């Protein structure tokens, strides 16, 4: 099975921070001077104020640029920092990988006065054409993951901010190519998105093959022509802020 130790280069190549998402995340941090990035991956969206990063996969850590914040190999459920070591704890599209969401969120609250979590609403994402028409197995899997509901449940007095996806989004999250369907045919892009990478390969291949056939026949464009009139869409991505 492909793991995050295997896909560091794909993440480093394709998960390039989108400036509009970066601005939203920076705004949510509220001027925090010491930030810890939990589940940091290769370092996307790390603000200049990042004092430390945490990542469990050594393959991801190896792809972090030399200029990135120092990174320790650890998991969110057992963060190696004293209480209230940071002004803010940042967790970007990572909480759904935690084995114990309650423990992970408790650790975020323990080490920082403010928590900023980027996650998504699976009910909204299930309506995305890639999931609805080609890979409904993604929606089935996401029902079991700690996503938006978990963030709201475990963070005190949380504020939820929509994070729309621009048509030219530079961060190859799963929903990034909503107006560029041909991009999903690229095998390397699958490795840059956990939603595809963690599916059964046979299931993912079958769905992508159906998409390829609909692109070739023109069916996809007939079904989704209205998307080309939009500059951004809401696919359910959210910033959750507490503290």
Rosetta blueprint (number, residue, H / E / L):
1 X L
2 X L
3 X L
4 X L
5 X L
6 X L
7 X L
8 X H
9 X H
10 X H
11 X H
12 X H
13 X H
14 X H
15 X E
16 X L
17 X L
18 X L
19 X H
20 X H
21 X H
22 X H
23 X H
24 X H
25 X H
26 X H
27 X H
28 X H
29 X H
30 X L
31 X L
32 X L
33 X L
34 X L
35 X E
36 X E
37 X E
38 X E
39 X L
40 X L
41 X L
42 X L
43 X L
44 X L
45 X L
46 X L
47 X L
48 X L
49 X L
50 X E
51 X E
52 X E
53 X E
54 X E
55 X L
56 X L
57 X L
58 X H
59 X H
60 X H
61 X H
62 X H
63 X L
64 X L
65 X L
66 X L
67 X L
68 X L
69 X L
70 X L
71 X E
72 X E
73 X L
74 X L
75 X L
76 X H
77 X H
78 X H
79 X L
80 X L
81 X L
82 X L
83 X L
84 X L
85 X L
86 X E
87 X E
88 X E
89 X E
90 X E
91 X E
92 X E
93 X L
94 X L
95 X H
96 X H
97 X H
98 X L
99 X L
100 X L
101 X H
102 X H
103 X H
104 X H
105 X H
106 X H
107 X H
108 X H
109 X H
110 X H
111 X H
112 X E
113 X E
114 X E
115 X E
116 X E
117 X E
118 X E
119 X E
120 X E
121 X L
122 X H
123 X H
124 X H
125 X H
126 X L
127 X L
128 X L
129 X H
130 X H
131 X H
132 X H
133 X H
134 X H
135 X L
136 X H
137 X H
138 X H
139 X H
140 X H
141 X H
142 X H
143 X L
144 X L
145 X L
146 X L
147 X L
148 X H
149 X H
150 X H
151 X H
152 X H
153 X H
154 X H
155 X L
156 X L
157 X L
158 X L
159 X E
160 X E
161 X E
162 X E
163 X L
164 X L
165 X E
166 X E
167 X L
168 X L
169 X L
170 X L
171 X E
172 X L
173 X L
174 X L
175 X L
176 X L
177 X L
178 X L
179 X L
180 X L
181 X H
182 X H
183 X H
184 X H
185 X H
186 X L
187 X H
188 X H
189 X H
190 X H
191 X H
192 X L
193 X L
194 X H
195 X H
196 X H
197 X H
198 X L
199 X L
200 X L
201 X H
202 X H
203 X H
204 X H
205 X H
206 X H
207 X H
208 X H
209 X H
210 X H
211 X H
212 X H
213 X H
214 X H
215 X H
216 X H
217 X H
218 X L
219 X H
220 X H
221 X H
222 X H
223 X H
224 X L
225 X H
226 X H
227 X H
228 X H
229 X H
230 X L
231 X L
232 X E
233 X E
234 X L
235 X L
236 X L
237 X E
238 X E
239 X E
240 X E
241 X E
242 X E
243 X L
